[in-house]
Amino acid sequence: MSQHGLINPMVRNIRALKRDALMRQAVRIEEEIKQGMKKPYNEVIDVSRDNPHATGMKPLSFFRQVIASCIYPELIDGDKMPLDVRERAKTLLECLGGSIGCYSDTIGIPIMRDSVSNFLTRRDEGVPSPPGNIFITHGSDHGFGLLLTMLVDADRSPLVGVLTPVPSQDFGNATLVALGATAVPYYLDGQQGWRLHTEELQRALRSAREVCDPVALYVINPGDPTGHVQSRESMEEIIRFVYEEKLILFANEDHQDILIGKGCMFVSYKKVLAEMGSPFSDAVELVSFHSASKGFMGEGGLRGGYIEVVNFDPSVQKEFDRLISLLGLPVIGQLALDVMLNPLQPGDPSYAQYQEDIQHIRETLVHNVTRVMEVLNSLPGISCEPIQGGASIFPRLHLPHSAIHQAKEEEQLPDFFYCSRLLEQTGLCVCPGSDLGLPEGTYHIRLCIMNPVDTMEEVLRRLGNFHKQFMKDFS
């Protein structure tokens, strides 16, 4: 392909992430360590994204046993696996024609939509979830991308716009740009626990209508990377807003099972919408996302998720089915999704071990949150909002003017300047807040807290020592 060949010009508009440069830097450092170059550390620790198994978190035993038995069915016939593992694996294989090497149906394993439907109905305490409203995906990002593919016409004038939160992961914005749409930023209130104010949404919408045609609002609850969990009152305000403005509501609920704040509860947008009643429950078009990549499963590499649509025209749902069927779905990701949707129950042979695994992850998260808040808020030039849910923390950096000046002298964004030095001097990789859409003059770092306790302690030791010296050097 020539330099001026067939590349979609919209792809060229995707913003390069500073985290990519940090990943290249980390690879170089790891290679230098392998070659024997002396460093004040012996390994790189990457907590720049939610990737808990990479830092040593133990996967759920039952899940891995089921997957292993599906991959190697001889385990089903022996006695090395618990009975419930063998029965689950056998049931799943029967739906696949006997082997995970078989293609699944184009829209997913036949039982999967029913499994999602049953899961959602239990979660939402009886609010119905028709299987026909459910679509199996590679994960939440994949589902979001497919929806945008249906909604966005790059030749349309004005361009389609979607209101997206700041801060948030860049995938959604990059997908919008690649498809020829406009990402319209709205800002969460970092001074009030990253609260979402409808006044800010109204401001963003007015601004957007000058340059595009906004069709949807995208929310993330629990927040990523902010760790906030929306109250029912806040969710009702959002639903009223999208109803009045005739917007589709996209709700990413990936971290719904990770709740850390005392007394904190997750309630889905689907449940709140249903309980608000008419006219909202009959009119608001809602799409919710969930996957096995986040939460206690943490199986980000297996790519399994779903979306549920509410109040969509059946003809649109038919077209969405057709779009998904063109792509094919990975089988192992669907197996991961099934295990997440159908947790073990009291009396099952593996239930005690399953509960032990879940409890260990929960206790690890609570411990890590306590330590992170304690350590980071004790450091000069760092402040951190309390975390209610999710697997990340997003502390703010109050950088000295001399550090900001030096960064600009080196033609770097100040938070990237900080992160690059942190990585080079300590081997600790975190994500700069500028990658998540923050405006100039506001500096943050994002780090995953879903790590083993000893790893988290080492992360805090490296970050604390570096930060003190950094502040001293630029004071």
PELIN-V43004 format. One record per run of one state. SS is the DSSP state (~ for helix, > for strand, _ for the rest). FROM is the first residue (numbers start at 1). TO is the last residue. Records with the same first field share a line. If there is no record, write none. Layout:
SS->FROM-TO ; FROM-TO
This chain:
_->1-10 ; 14-17 ; 35-44 ; 47-51 ; 56-60 ; 72-73 ; 78-82 ; 95-111 ; 124-130 ; 138-139 ; 152-159 ; 167-170 ; 180-181 ; 188-188 ; 190-194 ; 196-197 ; 209-212 ; 221-231 ; 246-247 ; 253-258 ; 260-268 ; 277-279 ; 284-285 ; 292-304 ; 311-313 ; 326-330 ; 342-350 ; 377-381 ; 384-388 ; 390-391 ; 394-395 ; 398-400 ; 410-413 ; 427-427 ; 430-430 ; 437-442 ; 449-452 ; 474-475
~->11-13 ; 18-34 ; 52-55 ; 61-71 ; 74-77 ; 83-94 ; 112-123 ; 131-133 ; 140-151 ; 171-179 ; 198-208 ; 232-245 ; 269-276 ; 280-283 ; 314-325 ; 331-341 ; 351-376 ; 401-409 ; 414-426 ; 433-436 ; 453-473
>->45-46 ; 134-137 ; 160-166 ; 182-187 ; 189-189 ; 195-195 ; 213-220 ; 248-252 ; 259-259 ; 286-291 ; 305-310 ; 382-383 ; 389-389 ; 392-393 ; 396-397 ; 428-429 ; 431-432 ; 443-448
